[in-house]
Amino acid sequence: MAITVDRQDPRYPTLKRSRNLRWPASEADFCNRIELCESTSDVAEVLQRIVNAGLRPTVRSGGHCYEDFVVNNPGGAILDLSLLQEPRSEEAGYRISAGKQLGDVYLDLFKRYGVTIPAGDCYAVGAGGHISGGGYGYLSRLHGLTVDWLSAVDILTIDANGKVVQRRVDKQHEPDLFRACRGAGGGNFGIITAFHFDKLPQAPNEVVHAGLSFDWGTMTEERFVSILRAYGSYWETRGKDPDTFGLFCILDISHASTKRLGLSLQFCNPDGTCKDLSVVNEFLSLFSSCNPSPGAPAPAGERAIAHASITGEACAGQYPMSRRLWLDATIGGGGGEGSGRAKYKSAYMKSNFSVEEAKCMYKHMTRDVPGIDLKGFVLAIDSYGGAINRSQLAEETSSWQRASVMKLQFQSYWQNPEDDAGRLTWLKDFYSDLYSGSTVDPHYASTPYPGEHYEGCYINYPDSDMLAYQFWPQLYYGDQGLYPFLQSVKRRYDPNNIFHHAMSVRL
Amino acid sequence: MNQDMRWSRRTFLQGVGCTSAASALSKVVRSNDLLPSRTDETPPAGFAYVGSTDDVSASGIHVFKICGDYWSRKQSIPSRSPISLVLHPNQQYLYAANEIDEHERLPCGTVEAYKIADNGDLTLMNRQPLSLSGTRPRHIAISPDGKYLVVAIHGGGAYNLLPIAHDGSVGRVAQILKEVGAGSYPGYQKSAHPHTVTFDITGQHVLATDEGCDRLSVFTFQNGQMMRALQIHSQPASGLGHIALHPSSNFLYVSNTVDGSIDCYRWLVNRREVKYERRVATNLKSTPGEADRFIISEAGRSLYVVSGHESILVWEINPETGELSLRQQWSVKNSSLQILTTSPDKRRLLVADSRQHALLSIPIHAESGELGVARAVAKIGMARSLIVKYI
């Protein structure tokens, strides 16, 4: 039986919150209660009760949604799946409960089976939101997205007459709903309670971490452009070779006030070992003319490889690296536990940065804005592509971006509500400027609209600023028919639009 | 914007032909009446507020000064698709439901609050978004104590309750009731579509129809909270639309938008019970979702129904049984009658003709309840809502 936490319960003030303390925007937007479900039958029973009462259900696994899609639920109920515990099944394959934290998933899969999902890096992120939006992380260039491996989904939907329907969907059974669950994002069609995988990739034995940093104090625009262009060029060219797929890198562009910017990487060979580090040496040598220092700068946000700035088991070689067991490297960094005020944006890039784009970044990173401390900002430029870019998977899944070589995440963190307006405006202006260059179609100015150079935005990094554009669905779902497909799934499986939020698929 | 209506009264009266019949439906009476001459200095008898949705640029609420059957437009205020208007019981405030899909980039409709000046002019006080996914609201009702608004949200399949502040402004949504359900009419009844809400005379109940799932709902209303009390399912594929409550509070009538019929229910308020009584077929189907309205005369003897495009049916009500018998079919050729209400003195029906872009004032015979000759009192585009404040 579910545990109900209402406004009188001492747990309510803690459980009503989002990790992003900007949400909900006002006290009146908080839910009336949180339902902590321990089983799928709990979820079904609670969901039926909520629908019968005419309330709105929202769903939470880890609580990391960047926008207010879960906690802005005035008078409604949040179904919290974090306590969902199902007895181990005798079924073949692997089962991941939607409420599990990714760190626990890694541990469980590794210790029981020696496999992993090619997923994220933050321990506390919940599987439900992470996987339903695609599921990408340090091993994605090597093994693809998590939804690429997904075989079936257990999901509760609400039929036209308001009855809860429990379904297991896969390629043979309700394949349209199954496809929609493979990357369209959470809060759209129903409540996913479990993900099933017939196969998963073997977990690597070991990985190496390395990093470089660059001094903002001596940085010039020319050198900044060189760093960005060298980085982007690699992923656009050499990074497409299979022997590099085990290389995952984040270039963290921070504001000049942080003193240093830099990159951090994780690598393993395709066989899960680190016997041959020539790919890493080759990659790091690209920056030798840019006056780097060994070791990545301390990460400003949550998206940086935690061990790339410290010395582990030293590897002999041209550049300092630390070698770690993959499990230790993946679990040890933690991540995702914090809370504060934050804003995020994203963009996929199919090709290298132009000089104009790099100069635009330099301009904003070196510009001081009175009254705004920009130390908490970082633009994480992740390597992408590799095994992700198997184009046929765009049709099988709802993760359609299969041609990008980099994925950008704009992150801004702060603590004081008084700083909201300045931070948000600055980031919005920077983003808009970056995507309004001379080659951008004016109709799509200020956005990375899918085309030759950009490939839209990531639904798991949702940005409600994009709602300002009538074409926002195309930013997140492309312009090749995926969004109309998702709308048809929505009409069929959630005709009363029970599951909705500001950026959910609309009827 | 002031617009003198004397310009074209004669012109568009030429397009208004009326048929009035009880037994002889084909009898045509053409109006050659000219309206009595008035000037703008004449003290108004009241003000009419007309919501129109011509297109985005012209969508708004238009204020008319009323001097008998002489109306003059005195103000037009922008408002996005004001599908439903309601006056505060104190007559000082006007509320509008905006039938829109998006507000400030979010999928929801809105409600607007206006202050009414002594000269009838409107001033927007505030605009409140409806709940997320509360798109395309259809109808708005105000509690008899003037403290709450209830909105039937057609697109979003929900009801919203909003408080009204002392200054007449409308507060943020205080309660959301999400509806579910479906009907059998192809393509249209795939989900719940609340259509009309109304308070009963006690103010303790809210009656509501759902066009999407053929359901009549009764909610208790206490302490600013709506609670589901009853749900009555109508015949499949009816498409429940407007509600008219009999002044005796013993009966209520529901128009069915899909098949054009009218259902009569007995409303036993003390037992909080609704009993289906009978259905009247009209053979005048309307398109689902099309605005049509009906209203009961103050004395409770007649039910006026806009049905189809060109007709108003006048039904005589048996006060004991609620039974309806057709008394008159009143028609205007080449018209598209969209809305209907009564003037506060209950002596006229006010109807919008969207084809002729006219507002018609139709006298009601005091004894028989039959309708007389229509007079075009104002020119207006696609009128969707109309309410009159008499001084």
Chai-1 contact restraints between the chains, C-beta under 6 A:
chainA,res_idxA,chainB,res_idxB,connection_type,confidence,min_distance_angstrom,max_distance_angstrom,comment,restraint_id
A,G54,B,L177,contact,1.0,0.0,6.0,A-B,restraint_1
A,G54,B,K178,contact,1.0,0.0,6.0,A-B,restraint_2
A,R56,B,K178,contact,1.0,0.0,6.0,A-B,restraint_3
A,G75,B,I176,contact,1.0,0.0,6.0,A-B,restraint_4
A,A160,B,A182,contact,1.0,0.0,6.0,A-B,restraint_5
A,N161,B,G181,contact,1.0,0.0,6.0,A-B,restraint_6
A,G162,B,V180,contact,1.0,0.0,6.0,A-B,restraint_7
A,L467,B,R105,contact,1.0,0.0,6.0,A-B,restraint_8
A,A468,B,R105,contact,1.0,0.0,6.0,A-B,restraint_9
A,P495,B,K190,contact,1.0,0.0,6.0,A-B,restraint_10
A,P495,B,S191,contact,1.0,0.0,6.0,A-B,restraint_11
A,N496,B,G157,contact,1.0,0.0,6.0,A-B,restraint_12
A,N496,B,V180,contact,1.0,0.0,6.0,A-B,restraint_13
A,N496,B,S191,contact,1.0,0.0,6.0,A-B,restraint_14
A,N496,B,A192,contact,1.0,0.0,6.0,A-B,restraint_15
A,N497,B,S133,contact,1.0,0.0,6.0,A-B,restraint_16
A,H500,B,S133,contact,1.0,0.0,6.0,A-B,restraint_17
A,A502,B,L106,contact,1.0,0.0,6.0,A-B,restraint_18
